[in-house]
Amino acid sequence: MTSLIDKFVISRGYIKNPLVFIILNGVMNIFLIFLLPFAGFEPLKFADFLIALFSGVMLSAAVSVYYKAVQYDDISKIAILFQLGPVFVLVLSFLFLGETLTKSDFIGFLLLLGAGIIISYKKINGLFKLGKAFWLMLVSEFLIAFALISSKHIYSATGFWSAFLWLRLASFTALFVLFLPYVRKDAANTFKQMSPNIKGLMAFKMLIDFSAFVFSGYAILNGPISLVTALGSSALPTFVFILTTICSVYFPGIVKENIYKKAVFTKLAAIALIVIGIYFINVNKF
């Protein structure tokens, strides 16, 4: 749902600068300070605090790159490119968390990478090249992998709600972009021109984001980080594909994507590769 809202807001020009988008994320996380008295908030060791801060910085940077990618391609294709995440997470979890890599993992890597390439190739001046969205999502997923690995450590270092709030509050680092004069100017103009309906839509998106972070945080706490990201990456493109197809047919005023046979077949083929790849990566982890 947030992917559709992101695409709608960006494609209609309500928010043009991706850095303005992450300011909204930073503001949302600042408001969470009012939950501290009710959530059993616990102090962190200084080293753990730095890790939480690092996670927040990585997530903010990843989100800004993601919003830039949304400007270049269909949101259903962007959602498919999220499947690159488990590749980075599994490698980093092997390096930092001691999780093992198997032959099945490498087969899964190749299938996931193949899905990303299939969905991203474009014919430009008679040559097939990977689109800008592919490279931007590659960077975004690499940064998200670091954020997730760091958050796994924080969830193991303190209670669930305490860790959740520390990680969300650490994302206030997104507000550092306000030190850039042109970003402050863009943000002021964007919020001034934004209609009450769009402001309400963005508030609704923030609420969904908050709910998603709660569920994903609980999953990270209770399962292998590679499994959590893998399941998320396989479910996301399927849900987004279904929603964007419905909108393109019945509500094109919200989101309109290419639903010709070739485009739909390519997306379905990529999703199939993702599901098979996720199975290989997690065949020994269930």
Secondary structure, DSSP 8 states (H G I E B T S, - for coil): -HHHHHHHHHHTTS---HHHHHHHHHHHHHHGGGGGGGTT-----HHHHHHHHHHHHHHHHHHHHHHHHHTTS-HHHHHHHGGGHHHHHHHHHHHHT-----HHHHHHHHHHHHHHHHHHEEEETTEEEE-HHHHHHHHHHHHHHHHHHHHHHHHHHS-HHHHHHHHHHHGGGGGGGGGSHHHHHHHHHHHHH--HHHHHHHHHHHHHHHHHHHHHHHHHHHS-HHHHHHHHHHHHHHHHHHHHHHHHHH-TTT-----SHHHHHHHHHHHHHHHHHHHHHHTTT-
